[in-house]
């Protein structure tokens, strides 16, 4: 979802999608999101404890958020090199990692 949500902004910055109508940008983003959903939905289904997997619903969501933020950092640094992470961003990411730890505590 990160690439679908923010990739079109990079296309706009590079001048590729400046003349695209909003509907075109939405269709482009949904095309990318569809491919991402094709991976995410089966992973959640297989990982859910109700289907024989090891994770509760809350654990799956926290894992997904942590992965989303990690992917966002990579994509943001590759595609938007002018934007920089500051100490408060890094602290926020560390707190999310703490949330992952807390969710998995018994």
DSSP file (Angstrom, degrees, kcal/mol; ACC not computed):
  #  RESIDUE AA STRUCTURE BP1 BP2  ACC     N-H-->O    O-->H-N    N-H-->O    O-->H-N    TCO  KAPPA ALPHA  PHI   PSI    X-CA   Y-CA   Z-CA
    1    1 A X     >        0   0    0      0, 0.0     4,-2.9     0, 0.0     5,-0.2   0.000 360.0 360.0 360.0 -29.6    0.0    0.0    0.0
    2    2 A X  H  >  +     0   0    0      1,-0.2     4,-2.4     2,-0.2     5,-0.4   0.929 360.0  45.4 -60.7 -45.4    2.9    2.3    0.6
    3    3 A X  H  > S+     0   0    0      1,-0.2     4,-2.2     2,-0.2     5,-0.3   0.894 114.5  49.3 -65.0 -39.0    4.0    2.3   -3.0
    4    4 A X  H  4 S+     0   0    0      1,-0.2     4,-0.5     2,-0.2    -2,-0.2   0.895 115.4  43.3 -66.6 -39.6    0.3    2.8   -4.1
    5    5 A X  H  < S+     0   0    0     -4,-2.9    -2,-0.2     1,-0.1    -1,-0.2   0.855 131.0  20.2 -76.0 -35.1   -0.2    5.7   -1.7
    6    6 A X  H >X S+     0   0    0     -4,-2.4     4,-1.1    -5,-0.2     3,-0.7   0.609 102.9  80.7-114.1 -15.3    3.0    7.6   -2.3
    7    7 A X  H 3X S+     0   0    0     -4,-2.2     4,-1.9    -5,-0.4     3,-0.4   0.873  89.6  57.3 -61.4 -38.1    4.4    6.4   -5.6
    8    8 A X  H 3> S+     0   0    0     -4,-0.5     4,-1.9    -5,-0.3    -1,-0.2   0.793  99.6  60.2 -65.5 -26.1    2.1    8.7   -7.6
    9    9 A X  H <> S+     0   0    0     -3,-0.7     4,-2.2     2,-0.2    -1,-0.2   0.886 105.0  48.2 -67.0 -37.6    3.6   11.6   -5.7
   10   10 A X  H  X S+     0   0    0     -4,-1.1     4,-2.2    -3,-0.4     6,-0.2   0.897 109.0  53.2 -68.3 -39.9    7.0   10.8   -7.1
   11   11 A X  H  <>S+     0   0    0     -4,-1.9     5,-1.7     1,-0.2     6,-1.1   0.887 109.9  49.1 -60.2 -37.7    5.6   10.4  -10.6
   12   12 A X  H ><5S+     0   0    0     -4,-1.9     3,-1.0     4,-0.2    -2,-0.2   0.910 109.3  51.3 -68.0 -42.4    4.1   13.9  -10.2
   13   13 A X  H 3<5S+     0   0    0     -4,-2.2    -2,-0.2     1,-0.3    -1,-0.2   0.866 110.1  49.5 -62.3 -35.9    7.4   15.3   -9.0
   14   14 A X  T 3<5S-     0   0    0     -4,-2.2    -1,-0.3    -5,-0.1    -2,-0.2   0.527 116.5-115.5 -83.1  -4.3    9.2   13.9  -12.0
   15   15 A X  T < 5S+     0   0    0     -3,-1.0     3,-0.4    -4,-0.4     4,-0.3   0.440  84.8 114.6  89.5   0.2    6.6   15.3  -14.3
   16   16 A X  S   <S+     0   0    0     -5,-1.7     3,-0.3    -6,-0.2    -4,-0.2   0.913  85.9  27.4 -70.8 -42.8    5.2   12.0  -15.6
   17   17 A X  S >  S+     0   0    0     -6,-1.1     3,-1.3    -9,-0.2    -1,-0.2   0.166  83.4 113.0-108.9  18.7    1.8   12.3  -14.1
   18   18 A X  T 3  S+     0   0    0     -3,-0.4    -1,-0.2    -7,-0.3    -2,-0.1   0.857  86.3  39.7 -58.3 -36.1    1.3   16.1  -14.0
   19   19 A X  T 3  S+     0   0    0     -3,-0.3    -1,-0.3    -4,-0.3     2,-0.2   0.363  88.9 115.7 -97.9   4.9   -1.4   16.0  -16.7
   20   20 A X    <   -     0   0    0     -3,-1.3     2,-0.1     1,-0.1    -3,-0.0  -0.515  68.3-120.9 -72.4 139.3   -3.1   12.9  -15.4
   21   21 A X    >>  -     0   0    0     -2,-0.2     4,-1.8     1,-0.1     3,-0.6  -0.421  28.5-106.7 -71.9 159.5   -6.7   13.4  -14.2
   22   22 A X  H 3> S+     0   0    0      1,-0.3     4,-2.4     2,-0.2     5,-0.2   0.873 121.6  57.1 -55.2 -38.9   -7.3   12.4  -10.6
   23   23 A X  H 3> S+     0   0    0      1,-0.2     4,-2.5     2,-0.2    -1,-0.3   0.887 104.7  52.4 -61.3 -38.3   -9.3    9.3  -11.7
   24   24 A X  H <> S+     0   0    0     -3,-0.6     4,-2.4     2,-0.2    -1,-0.2   0.894 109.4  48.6 -63.6 -40.4   -6.2    8.2  -13.7
   25   25 A X  H  X S+     0   0    0     -4,-1.8     4,-2.6     2,-0.2    -2,-0.2   0.899 111.5  50.4 -65.7 -40.6   -4.0    8.5  -10.6
   26   26 A X  H  X S+     0   0    0     -4,-2.4     4,-2.6     2,-0.2    -2,-0.2   0.929 111.3  47.2 -63.8 -45.2   -6.6    6.6   -8.5
   27   27 A X  H  X S+     0   0    0     -4,-2.5     4,-1.9     2,-0.2    -2,-0.2   0.912 112.5  50.3 -63.5 -42.6   -6.7    3.8  -11.1
   28   28 A X  H  X S+     0   0    0     -4,-2.4     4,-1.7     1,-0.2    -2,-0.2   0.940 112.9  45.9 -59.4 -48.2   -2.9    3.6  -11.2
   29   29 A X  H  X S+     0   0    0     -4,-2.6     4,-2.7     1,-0.2    -2,-0.2   0.888 111.4  51.5 -64.6 -40.1   -2.6    3.5   -7.4
   30   30 A X  H  X S+     0   0    0     -4,-2.6     4,-2.3     2,-0.2    -1,-0.2   0.824 105.0  57.7 -67.3 -30.7   -5.4    0.8   -7.2
   31   31 A X  H  X S+     0   0    0     -4,-1.9     4,-1.3     2,-0.2    -1,-0.2   0.920 110.9  42.1 -63.3 -43.1   -3.5   -1.3   -9.7
   32   32 A X  H  X S+     0   0    0     -4,-1.7     4,-1.8     1,-0.2    -2,-0.2   0.923 113.5  52.7 -67.3 -44.2   -0.4   -1.3   -7.5
   33   33 A X  H  X S+     0   0    0     -4,-2.7     4,-2.9     1,-0.2     5,-0.2   0.859 102.7  59.5 -61.3 -35.7   -2.6   -1.8   -4.4
   34   34 A X  H  X S+     0   0    0     -4,-2.3     4,-1.9     1,-0.2    -1,-0.2   0.925 105.8  47.6 -59.0 -44.7   -4.2   -4.9   -6.0
   35   35 A X  H  X S+     0   0    0     -4,-1.3     4,-0.6     1,-0.2    -1,-0.2   0.893 112.6  49.1 -64.1 -39.0   -0.9   -6.6   -6.4
   36   36 A X  H >X S+     0   0    0     -4,-1.8     4,-2.4     1,-0.2     3,-1.0   0.901 109.5  51.6 -66.7 -40.2    0.0   -5.8   -2.8
   37   37 A X  H 3X S+     0   0    0     -4,-2.9     4,-2.4     1,-0.2     5,-0.4   0.840  98.8  65.5 -64.7 -32.8   -3.3   -7.1   -1.6
   38   38 A X  H 3< S+     0   0    0     -4,-1.9     4,-0.3    -5,-0.2    -1,-0.2   0.762 112.8  34.5 -61.6 -23.5   -2.7  -10.4   -3.5
   39   39 A X  H <X S+     0   0    0     -3,-1.0     4,-1.6    -4,-0.6    -2,-0.2   0.830 118.3  50.2 -93.5 -42.3    0.2  -11.0   -1.1
   40   40 A X  H  X S+     0   0    0     -4,-2.4     4,-2.5     1,-0.2     5,-0.2   0.904 105.9  52.8 -68.5 -44.2   -1.2   -9.5    2.1
   41   41 A X  H  X S+     0   0    0     -4,-2.4     4,-2.4     1,-0.2    -1,-0.2   0.938 111.7  44.1 -63.7 -48.4   -4.6  -11.2    2.2
   42   42 A X  H  > S+     0   0    0     -5,-0.4     4,-2.7    -4,-0.3     5,-0.2   0.891 112.5  54.1 -62.9 -35.6   -3.3  -14.8    1.8
   43   43 A X  H  X S+     0   0    0     -4,-1.6     4,-2.1     1,-0.2    -2,-0.2   0.927 111.2  44.9 -63.2 -43.8   -0.5  -14.0    4.4
   44   44 A X  H  X S+     0   0    0     -4,-2.5     4,-1.5     2,-0.2    -1,-0.2   0.906 113.1  51.3 -64.8 -40.9   -3.1  -12.8    6.9
   45   45 A X  H  < S+     0   0    0     -4,-2.4     8,-0.2    -5,-0.2    -2,-0.2   0.925 114.9  41.4 -62.9 -45.0   -5.3  -15.8    6.2
   46   46 A X  H  < S+     0   0    0     -4,-2.7    -1,-0.2     1,-0.2    -2,-0.2   0.828 117.1  48.7 -72.7 -31.1   -2.5  -18.3    6.7
   47   47 A X  H  < S+     0   0    0     -4,-2.1     8,-2.6    -5,-0.2    -1,-0.2   0.666  85.3 106.5 -84.0 -16.3   -1.1  -16.5    9.7
   48   48 A X  B ><>S-a   55   0A   0     -4,-1.5     5,-2.6    -3,-0.2     3,-1.8  -0.422  70.5-135.5 -71.2 135.8   -4.4  -16.1   11.6
   49   49 A X  G > 5S+     0   0    0      6,-2.8     3,-1.5     1,-0.3    -1,-0.1   0.798 103.4  63.4 -60.4 -30.9   -4.8  -18.4   14.6
   50   50 A X  G 3 5S+     0   0    0      5,-0.3    -1,-0.3     1,-0.3     6,-0.1   0.660 106.0  45.4 -69.6 -14.8   -8.4  -19.2   13.6
   51   51 A X  G < 5S-     0   0    0     -3,-1.8    -1,-0.3    -6,-0.1    -2,-0.2   0.128 133.5 -86.2-112.0  18.0   -7.0  -20.8   10.4
   52   52 A X  T < 5S+     0   0    0     -3,-1.5    -3,-0.2     1,-0.3    -2,-0.1   0.444  89.7 127.8  94.6   0.2   -4.3  -22.7   12.1
   53   53 A X      < -     0   0    0     -5,-2.6    -1,-0.3    -8,-0.2    -6,-0.2  -0.248  66.9-116.3 -83.3 176.9   -1.7  -20.0   12.0
   54   54 A X  S    S+     0   0    0     -8,-0.1     2,-0.4    -3,-0.1    -6,-0.2   0.504  81.6  82.9 -92.9  -3.4    0.3  -18.7   15.0
   55   55 A X  B     -a   48   0A   0     -8,-2.6    -6,-2.8   -11,-0.1    -5,-0.3  -0.813  63.7-138.1-115.3 142.3   -0.9  -15.1   15.3
   56   56 A X     >  -     0   0    0     -2,-0.4     4,-2.4    -8,-0.2     5,-0.2  -0.332  39.1-101.2 -78.3 171.5   -4.0  -13.4   16.8
   57   57 A X  H  > S+     0   0    0      1,-0.2     4,-2.0     2,-0.2     5,-0.1   0.907 123.9  49.2 -61.6 -43.6   -5.8  -10.6   14.9
   58   58 A X  H  > S+     0   0    0      1,-0.2     4,-2.4     2,-0.2     5,-0.2   0.906 110.3  50.9 -64.4 -42.2   -4.1   -7.9   17.0
   59   59 A X  H  > S+     0   0    0      1,-0.2     4,-2.5     2,-0.2     5,-0.2   0.916 109.1  51.2 -62.2 -42.8   -0.6   -9.5   16.4
   60   60 A X  H  X S+     0   0    0     -4,-2.4     4,-2.4     1,-0.2    -1,-0.2   0.912 111.0  48.6 -60.0 -42.4   -1.2   -9.6   12.7
   61   61 A X  H  X S+     0   0    0     -4,-2.0     4,-2.4     2,-0.2    -2,-0.2   0.918 111.7  47.7 -66.1 -43.3   -2.2   -5.9   12.6
   62   62 A X  H  X S+     0   0    0     -4,-2.4     4,-2.2     2,-0.2    -1,-0.2   0.904 112.5  49.6 -66.2 -40.4    0.8   -4.8   14.7
   63   63 A X  H  X S+     0   0    0     -4,-2.5     4,-2.6    -5,-0.2     5,-0.2   0.930 110.8  50.8 -60.4 -44.9    3.1   -6.8   12.5
   64   64 A X  H  X S+     0   0    0     -4,-2.4     4,-2.6     1,-0.2    -2,-0.2   0.899 110.3  48.7 -61.1 -42.2    1.5   -5.3    9.4
   65   65 A X  H  X S+     0   0    0     -4,-2.4     4,-2.3     2,-0.2    -1,-0.2   0.906 111.6  49.4 -65.3 -41.3    1.9   -1.7   10.7
   66   66 A X  H  X S+     0   0    0     -4,-2.2     4,-2.1     2,-0.2    -2,-0.2   0.920 113.3  46.0 -64.8 -43.8    5.6   -2.3   11.6
   67   67 A X  H  X S+     0   0    0     -4,-2.6     4,-2.7     2,-0.2     5,-0.2   0.909 110.8  54.1 -64.2 -42.0    6.3   -3.8    8.1
   68   68 A X  H  X S+     0   0    0     -4,-2.6     4,-2.5    -5,-0.2    -2,-0.2   0.907 109.8  46.9 -59.3 -42.8    4.4   -0.9    6.5
   69   69 A X  H  X S+     0   0    0     -4,-2.3     4,-2.4     2,-0.2    -1,-0.2   0.892 111.6  50.4 -68.0 -38.8    6.5    1.7    8.3
   70   70 A X  H  X S+     0   0    0     -4,-2.1     4,-1.9     2,-0.2    -2,-0.2   0.927 113.0  46.1 -64.2 -43.2    9.8   -0.1    7.5
   71   71 A X  H  X S+     0   0    0     -4,-2.7     4,-3.0     1,-0.2     5,-0.3   0.899 110.5  54.5 -64.6 -39.9    8.7   -0.3    3.8
   72   72 A X  H  X S+     0   0    0     -4,-2.5     4,-3.2    -5,-0.2     5,-0.3   0.918 106.2  51.2 -59.9 -43.9    7.7    3.4    4.0
   73   73 A X  H  X S+     0   0    0     -4,-2.4     4,-2.1     2,-0.2    -1,-0.2   0.921 113.0  45.5 -60.6 -43.8   11.2    4.4    5.3
   74   74 A X  H  X S+     0   0    0     -4,-1.9     4,-1.9     2,-0.2    -2,-0.2   0.952 116.7  44.0 -64.2 -49.7   12.9    2.5    2.4
   75   75 A X  H  X>S+     0   0    0     -4,-3.0     4,-3.3     1,-0.2     5,-0.5   0.906 113.6  50.9 -64.1 -41.9   10.6    3.9   -0.3
   76   76 A X  H  X5S+     0   0    0     -4,-3.2     4,-1.9    -5,-0.3     7,-0.3   0.902 111.5  47.7 -63.3 -40.6   10.7    7.4    1.1
   77   77 A X  H  <5S+     0   0    0     -4,-2.1    -1,-0.2    -5,-0.3    -2,-0.2   0.827 118.7  40.2 -71.6 -30.3   14.5    7.4    1.2
   78   78 A X  H  <5S+     0   0    0     -4,-1.9     3,-0.4    -5,-0.2    -2,-0.2   0.921 127.5  29.7 -80.7 -47.4   14.7    6.0   -2.3
   79   79 A X  H  <5S+     0   0    0     -4,-3.3     2,-0.4     1,-0.2    -3,-0.2   0.828 128.0  36.3 -86.5 -33.2   12.0    8.0   -4.0
   80   80 A X    ><< +     0   0    0     -4,-1.9     3,-1.5    -5,-0.5    -1,-0.2  -0.636  63.6 164.3-122.0  72.0   12.0   11.2   -2.0
   81   81 A X  T 3   +     0   0    0     -2,-0.4    -1,-0.1    -3,-0.4    -4,-0.1   0.644  69.6  66.6 -69.1 -14.6   15.6   11.8   -1.2
   82   82 A X  T 3  S+     0   0    0     -3,-0.1     2,-0.4     2,-0.0    -1,-0.3   0.725  86.8  80.1 -78.0 -20.7   15.0   15.5   -0.2
   83   83 A X    <   -     0   0    0     -3,-1.5     2,-0.3    -7,-0.3    -3,-0.1  -0.719  68.3-163.0 -88.8 135.9   13.0   14.4    2.9
   84   84 A X        -     0   0    0     -2,-0.4     2,-0.3     0, 0.0    -2,-0.0  -0.874  19.5-116.9-120.9 150.8   15.0   13.4    5.9
   85   85 A X        -     0   0    0     -2,-0.3     2,-0.2     4,-0.0   -12,-0.0  -0.654  31.4-156.7 -81.4 140.3   14.2   11.4    9.1
   86   86 A X    >>  -     0   0    0     -2,-0.3     4,-2.0     1,-0.0     3,-0.6  -0.625  33.8 -95.0-110.8 172.7   14.5   13.4   12.3
   87   87 A X  H 3> S+     0   0    0      1,-0.3     4,-2.5    -2,-0.2     5,-0.2   0.853 123.5  54.3 -58.8 -36.8   15.1   12.2   15.8
   88   88 A X  H 3> S+     0   0    0      2,-0.2     4,-2.0     1,-0.2    -1,-0.3   0.835 106.7  51.7 -70.5 -30.0   11.4   12.2   16.6
   89   89 A X  H <> S+     0   0    0     -3,-0.6     4,-2.2     2,-0.2    -2,-0.2   0.928 111.3  47.2 -66.5 -45.2   10.6   10.0   13.6
   90   90 A X  H  X S+     0   0    0     -4,-2.0     4,-2.3     1,-0.2    -2,-0.2   0.908 111.5  50.8 -63.9 -41.9   13.2    7.5   14.7
   91   91 A X  H  X S+     0   0    0     -4,-2.5     4,-2.2     1,-0.2    -1,-0.2   0.901 108.5  52.5 -62.0 -40.2   11.8    7.5   18.3
   92   92 A X  H  X S+     0   0    0     -4,-2.0     4,-1.8     1,-0.2    -2,-0.2   0.907 109.2  49.3 -62.1 -41.9    8.3    7.0   17.0
   93   93 A X  H  X S+     0   0    0     -4,-2.2     4,-2.0     1,-0.2    -1,-0.2   0.902 109.6  51.8 -64.3 -40.4    9.5    3.9   15.0
   94   94 A X  H  X S+     0   0    0     -4,-2.3     4,-1.9     1,-0.2    -1,-0.2   0.882 107.7  52.2 -63.7 -37.6   11.3    2.6   18.1
   95   95 A X  H  X S+     0   0    0     -4,-2.2     4,-1.9     2,-0.2    -1,-0.2   0.857 107.0  52.8 -66.2 -34.4    8.1    2.9   20.1
   96   96 A X  H  X S+     0   0    0     -4,-1.8     4,-1.9     2,-0.2    -2,-0.2   0.895 107.1  51.8 -67.1 -38.5    6.2    1.0   17.4
   97   97 A X  H  X S+     0   0    0     -4,-2.0     4,-2.0     1,-0.2    -2,-0.2   0.887 107.5  53.1 -63.7 -37.0    8.8   -1.8   17.7
   98   98 A X  H  X S+     0   0    0     -4,-1.9     4,-2.6     1,-0.2    -2,-0.2   0.879 105.2  54.9 -62.1 -37.3    8.1   -1.7   21.5
   99   99 A X  H  X S+     0   0    0     -4,-1.9     4,-2.4     2,-0.2    -2,-0.2   0.895 105.3  52.4 -62.3 -39.9    4.4   -2.1   20.7
  100  100 A X  H  X S+     0   0    0     -4,-1.9     4,-1.5     2,-0.2    -1,-0.2   0.933 110.0  48.7 -60.8 -45.1    5.3   -5.2   18.7
  101  101 A X  H  X S+     0   0    0     -4,-2.0     4,-0.6     1,-0.2     3,-0.3   0.936 111.7  49.1 -59.1 -47.2    7.1   -6.6   21.7
  102  102 A X  H >< S+     0   0    0     -4,-2.6     3,-0.8     1,-0.2    -1,-0.2   0.875 107.3  54.6 -63.5 -37.9    4.2   -5.8   24.0
  103  103 A X  H 3< S+     0   0    0     -4,-2.4    -1,-0.2     1,-0.2    -2,-0.2   0.838 109.8  47.5 -64.4 -32.3    1.7   -7.5   21.8
  104  104 A X  H 3< S+     0   0    0     -4,-1.5    -1,-0.2    -3,-0.3    -2,-0.2   0.507  87.3 109.2 -90.6  -3.4    3.7  -10.7   21.8
  105  105 A X    <<        0   0    0     -3,-0.8    -3,-0.0    -4,-0.6    -4,-0.0  -0.439 360.0 360.0 -69.0 146.3    4.2  -10.8   25.6
  106  106 A X              0   0    0     -2,-0.1    -1,-0.1     0, 0.0    -4,-0.0   0.439 360.0 360.0 -93.0 360.0    2.2  -13.4   27.4
